[in-house]
Amino acid sequence: MPLNDHEQEILDEIERQLYEEDPKLAAMVAKAVGGGAERWKTRLAGVVFVLGAVVMFVSFPSSWAIAGAGFVFMVASAGWLAFRAGPSRFGLSTSAALDEWMQRFQHRRRGDG
């Protein structure tokens, strides 16, 4: 049931105040509300990965081209999943995660750790 104009204005005002008062909470709420679509995309990528693996293993003896296509779908869906579940999901920005990784790599290369 759609909102009438007055109700929509009230809702917009509440949303604007929330963004002004606590932008961090507003971002968390927006992410949680929009999470349904992201969950669906993540599940779809998982299904594509499994289907790609099945196609690859089943068609490998008969057709290398079809098996290769299954492999490409597996890699693409795994890459998408890895990109979506990147460091920002764990509270780190991508650049901070890269800096941390570079520091660990340099320490290992020098023999510090």
Sequence and secondary structure as in RCSB ss.txt:
>XXXX:A:sequence
MPLNDHEQEILDEIERQLYEEDPKLAAMVAKAVGGGAERWKTRLAGVVFVLGAVVMFVSFPSSWAIAGAGFVFMV
ASAGWLAFRAGPSRFGLSTSAALDEWMQRFQHRRRGDG
>XXXX:A:secstr
    HHHHHHHHHHHHHHHHH HHHHHHHHHHHTHHHHHHHHHHHHHHHHHHHHHHHHHTTT HHHHHHHHHHHH
HHHHHHHHHTSGGGGT  HHHHHHHHHHHHHHHHHT  
